[in-house]
């Protein structure tokens, strides 16, 4: 089972786009953004942080568990919004922030 599909399903979130993503040995920034989107979706759905941590930070997460834990912390520092429009905007913004950080890190690595 693909990693992002697994985390999406473990949280009970149906995201067809995310279910198509595949994480390779070197995690691409698009996948990082998709994981961020799933985590913020859980936050905006009102899920309990400890439940999300328990479901996502398993042995299957492997080397990505530290990154996902930080994403969970970052997501729960944001407010939960009431309207679907604002929730969706917040999820996309969170995804974009994490992708940007990833792309910058790869650029610095490649230049160094």
BELHUCOR-V984808 format. One record per backbone hydrogen bond with DSSP energy under -0.5 kcal/mol. CO is the residue of the C=O (numbers start at 0). NH is the residue of the N-H. E is the energy in kcal/mol with one decimal. If there is no record, write none. Layout:
BEGIN
co=CO nh=NH e=E
co=CO nh=NH e=E
END
This chain:
BEGIN
co=1 nh=5 e=-2.4
co=2 nh=6 e=-2.2
co=3 nh=7 e=-2.4
co=4 nh=8 e=-2.7
co=5 nh=9 e=-2.3
co=6 nh=10 e=-1.2
co=7 nh=12 e=-2.3
co=8 nh=11 e=-1.1
co=11 nh=13 e=-0.5
co=12 nh=14 e=-0.9
co=14 nh=18 e=-2.0
co=15 nh=19 e=-0.7
co=16 nh=19 e=-1.0
co=17 nh=20 e=-1.3
co=21 nh=23 e=-0.6
co=24 nh=26 e=-0.7
co=27 nh=31 e=-1.8
co=28 nh=32 e=-2.4
co=29 nh=33 e=-2.0
co=30 nh=34 e=-2.4
co=31 nh=35 e=-2.2
co=32 nh=36 e=-2.3
co=33 nh=37 e=-2.2
co=34 nh=38 e=-2.4
co=35 nh=39 e=-2.7
co=36 nh=40 e=-2.1
co=37 nh=41 e=-1.9
co=38 nh=42 e=-2.0
co=39 nh=43 e=-2.9
co=40 nh=44 e=-1.5
co=41 nh=46 e=-2.2
co=42 nh=45 e=-1.4
co=47 nh=50 e=-0.5
co=47 nh=51 e=-2.1
co=48 nh=52 e=-2.7
co=49 nh=53 e=-2.2
co=50 nh=54 e=-2.1
co=51 nh=55 e=-2.5
co=52 nh=56 e=-2.7
co=55 nh=57 e=-1.4
co=57 nh=60 e=-1.0
co=57 nh=61 e=-0.6
co=58 nh=61 e=-0.8
co=60 nh=63 e=-2.5
co=61 nh=64 e=-1.7
co=63 nh=67 e=-2.7
co=64 nh=68 e=-2.5
co=65 nh=69 e=-2.1
co=66 nh=70 e=-2.3
co=67 nh=71 e=-2.5
co=68 nh=72 e=-2.4
co=69 nh=73 e=-2.8
co=70 nh=74 e=-2.7
co=71 nh=75 e=-2.4
co=72 nh=76 e=-0.7
co=73 nh=76 e=-0.7
co=74 nh=77 e=-1.4
co=78 nh=80 e=-0.5
co=82 nh=86 e=-2.3
co=83 nh=87 e=-2.6
co=84 nh=88 e=-1.9
co=85 nh=89 e=-2.4
co=86 nh=90 e=-2.3
co=87 nh=91 e=-2.3
co=88 nh=92 e=-2.3
co=89 nh=93 e=-2.4
co=90 nh=94 e=-2.2
co=91 nh=95 e=-2.6
co=92 nh=96 e=-2.4
co=93 nh=97 e=-2.0
co=94 nh=98 e=-2.4
co=95 nh=99 e=-2.6
co=96 nh=100 e=-2.1
co=97 nh=101 e=-2.0
co=98 nh=102 e=-3.0
co=99 nh=103 e=-2.5
co=100 nh=104 e=-2.1
co=101 nh=105 e=-2.5
co=102 nh=106 e=-2.3
co=103 nh=107 e=-2.6
co=104 nh=108 e=-2.3
co=105 nh=109 e=-2.6
co=106 nh=110 e=-1.9
co=107 nh=111 e=-1.7
END
